[in-house]
Amino acid sequence: MPLSLYLDTDRWRAHQRAVLAEFPTLVPVAKGNGYGLGNRLLAEEAARLGVPLLAVGTPAEAAEAVCWYDGEVLVLTPYRPGEEPVPLLRQVIRTVAGLEAVRALAGGKVVVECMTSMSRHGIAGTDLAQLAGLAASVCLEGFALHLPLDRPDRSDPVEEVSGWVRAVAAAGLPTHTFHLSHVSAAELARLAERHPDTRFHCRIGTRLWLGDEGGMAARATVLDTVPVAKGARYGYRQHKAPADGHLLVVSGGTAHGIGLEAPRYVRGLMPRIKGLVRAGLATVNRTLSPYHWQGRQLWFAEPPHMQVSIVFLPAARVTGTARPPAIGDELPLRIRSTTTHFDRVARIGAGGPVRGRVPYSAPERIEIHSTPQWSEIRNFPVGQPGKN
């Protein structure tokens, strides 16, 4: 009785091809929880796209990716001298963000991360001259610039990238390849016009895999339906039911990421007001769940358990010929894909063999379904995808 992500495979792949057409130098990103889809599926899809390079987050992810992807693999997390070694194949490229890391990886393939306005990590412009003296000791595959998503100061990302291209060239280093994050197709075209001898690769994850929300749908299985009367006690904390209704025990708990929310940057008056209202309701144990029934969001009956959640369906909602959800029914839910670990990803409309079952702890389980009609499954998109 799983927490499922249904995927309209044909539509999903059409979106991938559209992104590739817009960004011909695309470098797909497969990291973390695989954007809710699993890194194995993403690596296999990257191979299907025919791109020569795949970006992953960590060395451990690279060690797995090479089992599913034959091209080169770029590790985005910078190498730190003294880190625990992970056996990697020659096709793996490491990111470096300092001179000591370059010295430690002598003979290896590296991409040099530059310190941008993100101020996260990267080599400083003042260190480029020293880097030029070390470049011969490694196979320098290019430079990387991780750029901010927002620019409230109205600064131009093209100018920031161009500044680094000029600085690298002035230091006598090769400028044949730059890896960029968070640039638009229009900005990429401007860069190509300014620097025709430089190849700009665009690392894209969220937009590539989650950019067409209409092709995905998250569903939770109803595991039990328990009628309760107003005032009846239930759950771990033995709270009283606020009204007559049903407790719906549904798949999805904290182990899946349900009820665990990453901070978000809030802009504008209304989002701030809504945030204050939610915080106020939480102080009286009233928290909306991501689960929906007949188009309306349900309240958590109590905080999510490890692998299931309990939501409250008031009897007043069950009117006319409607009936409460039965065991085995599925409820749509809106969740953030980058923080959710699904029990299964069900690909609809794709050919090929059905993969064998694997334990829950491996979210890369892929099942291929050809019978259900997508129009019967998709009522709500997954929604709220995360960023790279």
C-alpha positions as CSV (number, residue, x, y, z in Angstrom):
1,M,0.0,0.0,0.0
2,P,2.5,2.6,-1.2
3,L,3.1,6.3,-1.5
4,S,3.2,6.5,-5.3
5,L,4.4,9.0,-7.9
6,Y,2.7,8.4,-11.3
7,L,4.6,9.6,-14.3
8,D,3.2,10.2,-17.8
9,T,6.4,8.9,-19.4
10,D,5.7,10.2,-23.0
11,R,4.8,13.7,-21.8
12,W,7.8,13.7,-19.4
13,R,10.2,12.7,-22.1
14,A,8.7,15.3,-24.5
15,H,9.5,17.9,-21.9
16,Q,13.1,16.7,-21.6
17,R,13.6,17.0,-25.3
18,A,12.1,20.5,-25.3
19,V,14.6,21.5,-22.6
20,L,17.5,19.9,-24.6
21,A,16.4,21.8,-27.7
22,E,16.5,25.1,-25.7
23,F,19.8,24.3,-24.1
24,P,21.8,22.1,-26.5
25,T,24.8,22.0,-24.1
26,L,22.6,20.6,-21.3
27,V,24.2,18.8,-18.4
28,P,21.4,16.9,-16.5
29,V,21.7,16.9,-12.7
30,A,20.8,13.8,-10.8
31,K,21.4,14.2,-7.1
32,G,19.9,13.8,-3.6
33,N,16.7,11.9,-3.8
34,G,16.7,12.2,-7.5
35,Y,14.1,15.0,-7.4
36,G,11.6,12.4,-6.1
37,L,12.2,10.1,-9.1
38,G,15.4,8.4,-8.0
39,N,18.8,8.9,-9.3
40,R,18.9,5.6,-11.2
41,L,15.9,6.6,-13.3
42,L,17.4,10.1,-14.0
43,A,20.8,8.6,-15.0
44,E,19.1,6.2,-17.4
45,E,17.0,9.1,-18.9
46,A,20.2,11.1,-19.3
47,A,21.7,8.2,-21.3
48,R,18.5,8.1,-23.4
49,L,18.9,11.8,-24.2
50,G,22.4,11.1,-25.5
51,V,24.1,13.9,-23.5
52,P,27.9,13.3,-22.9
53,L,28.0,14.5,-19.3
54,L,25.8,13.9,-16.1
55,A,26.2,16.0,-12.9
56,V,25.7,14.4,-9.5
57,G,26.0,15.7,-6.0
58,T,28.5,13.6,-4.2
59,P,31.2,11.0,-4.8
60,A,29.0,8.3,-3.5
61,E,26.3,9.2,-6.1
62,A,29.0,9.2,-8.8
63,A,30.0,5.7,-7.8
64,E,26.4,4.6,-8.3
65,A,25.7,6.7,-11.5
66,V,28.5,5.0,-13.5
67,C,26.5,1.7,-13.2
68,W,23.6,3.3,-15.2
69,Y,25.3,5.9,-17.3
70,D,28.3,5.4,-19.6
71,G,29.3,9.0,-20.2
72,E,31.4,11.3,-18.0
73,V,30.1,12.1,-14.5
74,L,30.8,15.4,-12.8
75,V,30.7,15.6,-9.0
76,L,29.3,19.0,-8.0
77,T,30.4,19.0,-4.4
78,P,34.0,20.3,-4.3
79,Y,36.7,17.9,-3.3
80,R,38.3,18.6,0.1
81,P,41.8,17.3,0.8
82,G,41.6,14.6,3.4
83,E,38.0,13.6,2.7
84,E,37.2,9.9,2.9
85,P,38.1,8.3,-0.4
86,V,35.5,6.8,-2.6
87,P,36.7,4.5,-5.4
88,L,35.8,6.2,-8.7
89,L,36.3,5.4,-12.3
90,R,38.3,7.4,-14.7
91,Q,35.1,8.8,-16.3
92,V,34.4,10.8,-13.1
93,I,35.3,14.5,-12.9
94,R,35.8,16.2,-9.6
95,T,35.0,19.8,-8.8
96,V,37.7,21.7,-7.0
97,A,37.2,25.0,-5.2
98,G,40.7,25.8,-3.9
99,L,44.4,25.5,-4.7
100,E,45.1,22.7,-2.2
101,A,42.4,20.6,-3.8
102,V,44.1,21.0,-7.2
103,R,47.4,19.9,-5.7
104,A,45.8,16.9,-4.0
105,L,44.2,15.7,-7.3
106,A,47.3,15.8,-9.4
107,G,46.7,13.7,-12.6
108,G,42.9,13.7,-12.2
109,K,40.2,15.3,-14.2
110,V,38.8,18.5,-12.5
111,V,36.5,21.4,-13.0
112,V,37.4,24.5,-11.1
113,E,34.5,26.2,-9.2
114,C,34.8,30.0,-9.1
115,M,33.5,32.1,-6.3
116,T,30.5,33.9,-7.6
117,S,28.0,36.3,-6.0
118,M,26.4,33.2,-4.4
119,S,29.3,33.4,-1.9
120,R,29.0,29.6,-1.3
121,H,32.4,28.2,-2.3
122,G,34.9,28.6,-5.1
123,I,38.3,29.8,-6.0
124,A,38.9,33.5,-5.7
125,G,39.9,35.6,-8.7
126,T,43.1,36.5,-6.9
127,D,44.1,32.9,-6.9
128,L,43.9,32.4,-10.7
129,A,47.5,33.3,-11.3
130,Q,48.6,30.5,-8.8
131,L,46.1,28.1,-10.4
132,A,47.8,28.7,-13.8
133,G,51.0,27.4,-12.3
134,L,49.2,24.2,-11.2
135,A,47.0,23.6,-14.2
136,A,49.6,21.4,-15.9
137,S,49.4,18.9,-13.0
138,V,45.7,18.1,-13.7
139,C,43.4,17.5,-16.6
140,L,41.5,20.8,-16.5
141,E,38.1,20.2,-17.9
142,G,36.8,23.7,-17.5
143,F,35.4,26.1,-14.9
144,A,32.1,26.3,-13.1
145,L,29.9,29.2,-12.0
146,H,27.0,28.6,-9.7
147,L,24.8,31.7,-10.0
148,P,22.0,33.0,-7.7
149,L,18.4,32.5,-8.7
150,D,17.3,36.1,-7.8
151,R,19.0,39.4,-8.3
152,P,17.2,42.1,-6.3
153,D,20.1,44.5,-7.1
154,R,19.3,44.0,-10.9
155,S,22.8,42.9,-11.6
156,D,23.4,41.1,-14.9
157,P,24.4,37.4,-14.8
158,V,25.9,37.8,-18.3
159,E,28.2,40.4,-17.0
160,E,29.2,38.3,-14.0
161,V,30.0,35.3,-16.2
162,S,31.8,37.5,-18.8
163,G,33.9,38.9,-16.0
164,W,35.1,35.5,-15.0
165,V,35.8,34.4,-18.6
166,R,38.0,37.5,-19.0
167,A,39.8,36.9,-15.7
168,V,40.5,33.3,-16.5
169,A,41.9,34.3,-19.9
170,A,44.0,37.1,-18.4
171,A,45.6,34.5,-16.1
172,G,46.6,32.4,-19.1
173,L,44.2,29.6,-18.3
174,P,42.0,27.9,-21.0
175,T,38.5,29.3,-21.5
176,H,37.2,26.6,-23.7
177,T,34.5,25.3,-21.3
178,F,32.4,26.9,-18.6
179,H,29.7,25.1,-16.6
180,L,26.8,27.4,-15.6
181,S,23.8,27.1,-13.3
182,H,20.7,29.3,-13.4
183,V,21.0,31.1,-16.7
184,S,18.2,31.6,-19.2
185,A,18.4,30.6,-22.9
186,A,18.5,34.3,-23.8
187,E,21.4,34.9,-21.4
188,L,23.2,31.9,-22.9
189,A,22.8,33.3,-26.4
190,R,24.3,36.6,-25.2
191,L,27.3,34.8,-23.7
192,A,27.8,32.8,-26.9
193,E,27.8,35.9,-28.9
194,R,30.3,37.6,-26.6
195,H,32.6,34.6,-26.2
196,P,32.3,32.5,-29.4
197,D,35.4,30.4,-28.5
198,T,33.9,29.3,-25.2
199,R,31.4,26.5,-24.8
200,F,28.9,27.1,-22.0
201,H,27.3,24.1,-20.5
202,C,24.0,24.5,-18.6
203,R,23.5,22.3,-15.6
204,I,19.8,21.8,-15.1
205,G,17.9,19.6,-12.7
206,T,14.6,21.0,-11.4
207,R,13.5,22.4,-14.8
208,L,14.5,19.3,-16.7
209,W,12.9,16.7,-14.4
210,L,10.1,18.6,-12.8
211,G,9.4,21.4,-15.2
212,D,6.1,19.9,-16.5
213,E,4.1,19.4,-13.3
214,G,1.1,18.2,-15.3
215,G,2.9,15.0,-16.2
216,M,3.2,13.9,-12.6
217,A,0.8,13.0,-9.9
218,A,1.5,11.9,-6.3
219,R,-1.0,9.5,-4.7
220,A,-1.2,8.1,-1.2
221,T,-3.0,4.8,-0.5
222,V,-5.7,4.7,2.1
223,L,-4.7,2.0,4.6
224,D,-7.7,2.2,6.9
225,T,-10.8,4.2,7.5
226,V,-11.9,4.6,11.2
227,P,-15.3,6.2,12.1
228,V,-15.1,8.5,15.1
229,A,-17.7,10.4,17.1
230,K,-17.2,14.0,18.3
231,G,-15.2,14.0,21.5
232,A,-13.8,10.5,21.0
233,R,-10.1,10.2,21.8
234,Y,-7.6,8.8,19.3
235,G,-3.9,8.7,18.4
236,Y,-0.7,8.8,20.4
237,R,-1.7,11.9,22.3
238,Q,-5.4,10.9,22.7
239,H,-6.8,14.2,21.4
240,K,-10.5,14.5,21.1
241,A,-12.2,14.4,17.7
242,P,-13.5,17.9,16.8
243,A,-16.6,16.5,15.1
244,D,-18.1,13.3,13.8
245,G,-16.2,11.9,11.0
246,H,-13.5,9.5,9.9
247,L,-9.8,9.1,10.6
248,L,-8.1,8.2,7.4
249,V,-4.9,6.3,7.8
250,V,-2.9,6.9,4.7
251,S,0.6,6.0,3.3
252,G,3.3,8.5,3.8
253,G,5.0,9.5,7.0
254,T,8.1,11.3,8.2
255,A,10.3,8.6,6.6
256,H,8.9,9.7,3.2
257,G,9.3,13.4,4.0
258,I,5.6,14.0,4.8
259,G,5.2,16.8,7.3
260,L,8.9,17.8,7.0
261,E,9.1,21.3,5.5
262,A,12.2,23.1,4.2
263,P,12.3,26.8,4.8
264,R,11.1,29.0,2.0
265,Y,12.0,32.6,1.1
266,V,8.8,34.6,1.5
267,R,8.0,37.7,-0.5
268,G,5.1,40.1,-0.3
269,L,2.4,40.9,2.2
270,M,-0.1,38.1,1.5
271,P,2.4,35.2,1.8
272,R,3.6,36.6,5.1
273,I,0.0,36.9,6.4
274,K,-0.7,33.3,5.4
275,G,2.5,32.2,7.1
276,L,1.4,33.9,10.3
277,V,-2.0,32.3,10.1
278,R,-0.5,28.8,9.6
279,A,1.9,29.4,12.6
280,G,-1.0,30.5,14.7
281,L,-3.1,27.5,13.9
282,A,-0.2,25.2,14.6
283,T,0.0,26.5,18.2
284,V,-3.5,25.0,18.7
285,N,-2.6,21.7,17.0
286,R,-4.3,22.6,13.7
287,T,-2.1,21.8,10.7
288,L,-3.2,21.3,7.1
289,S,-1.9,18.1,5.5
290,P,-0.8,17.7,1.9
291,Y,-3.6,15.2,1.4
292,H,-6.8,16.1,-0.5
293,W,-10.2,14.5,-0.9
294,Q,-12.7,15.7,-3.5
295,G,-10.6,18.8,-4.2
296,R,-10.3,19.9,-0.6
297,Q,-7.3,19.8,1.7
298,L,-7.5,17.7,4.8
299,W,-6.2,18.4,8.3
300,F,-3.7,16.2,10.0
301,A,-5.4,14.5,12.9
302,E,-2.1,14.4,14.6
303,P,1.6,14.7,13.5
304,P,2.6,12.2,10.9
305,H,4.0,8.9,12.1
306,M,7.1,7.3,10.6
307,Q,5.5,5.6,7.6
308,V,1.8,6.6,7.8
309,S,-0.2,9.7,8.5
310,I,-3.7,10.1,10.0
311,V,-5.9,12.8,8.6
312,F,-9.4,13.8,9.7
313,L,-12.4,13.8,7.3
314,P,-15.4,15.5,8.9
315,A,-18.8,13.8,8.4
316,A,-20.1,17.1,7.1
317,R,-17.9,16.7,4.0
318,V,-19.4,13.4,3.1
319,T,-22.7,14.5,1.6
320,G,-25.3,13.2,-0.8
321,T,-24.2,9.9,-2.4
322,A,-20.6,10.4,-1.5
323,R,-18.8,7.8,0.7
324,P,-15.6,8.1,2.7
325,P,-12.5,6.7,1.0
326,A,-12.2,3.0,1.3
327,I,-9.2,0.9,2.0
328,G,-7.1,0.7,-1.2
329,D,-8.3,4.0,-2.6
330,E,-5.8,6.7,-3.4
331,L,-5.8,10.3,-2.3
332,P,-4.0,13.0,-4.3
333,L,-1.5,15.1,-2.4
334,R,0.7,18.2,-3.0
335,I,4.2,17.7,-1.8
336,R,7.7,19.0,-2.6
337,S,9.4,16.4,-4.8
338,T,12.9,17.2,-3.7
339,T,12.1,16.3,-0.1
340,T,9.9,13.3,-0.7
341,H,10.9,9.6,-0.9
342,F,8.2,7.7,-2.8
343,D,7.7,4.0,-2.3
344,R,7.4,3.6,-6.1
345,V,7.5,5.5,-9.3
346,A,4.8,4.2,-11.7
347,R,5.6,5.1,-15.3
348,I,2.5,5.1,-17.5
349,G,2.7,4.7,-21.2
350,A,6.3,3.4,-21.4
351,G,7.3,0.2,-22.9
352,G,10.0,-2.1,-21.5
353,P,10.2,-4.7,-18.7
354,V,8.8,-4.3,-15.3
355,R,11.7,-4.0,-12.8
356,G,11.7,-6.3,-9.8
357,R,10.7,-5.2,-6.4
358,V,13.3,-3.7,-4.1
359,P,13.1,-2.7,-0.4
360,Y,11.4,0.6,0.5
361,S,14.8,2.2,1.4
362,A,15.7,2.3,-2.3
363,P,13.3,4.9,-3.8
364,E,14.6,4.0,-7.3
365,R,12.0,1.3,-7.7
366,I,10.4,1.7,-11.1
367,E,7.2,0.0,-12.2
368,I,5.9,0.4,-15.7
369,H,2.1,0.4,-16.2
370,S,0.4,0.4,-19.5
371,T,-3.2,-0.2,-18.4
372,P,-4.3,2.9,-16.4
373,Q,-5.4,5.9,-18.4
374,W,-3.5,9.0,-17.4
375,S,-6.7,11.1,-17.4
376,E,-8.1,8.8,-14.7
377,I,-5.1,9.3,-12.4
378,R,-4.1,12.9,-12.7
379,N,-6.2,15.2,-10.6
380,F,-3.5,17.2,-8.9
381,P,0.1,17.8,-9.9
382,V,2.9,16.9,-7.5
383,G,3.6,20.7,-7.2
384,Q,6.1,22.7,-5.3
385,P,9.3,21.3,-6.9
386,G,12.6,22.3,-5.2
387,K,15.6,24.1,-6.8
388,N,18.9,22.7,-7.8
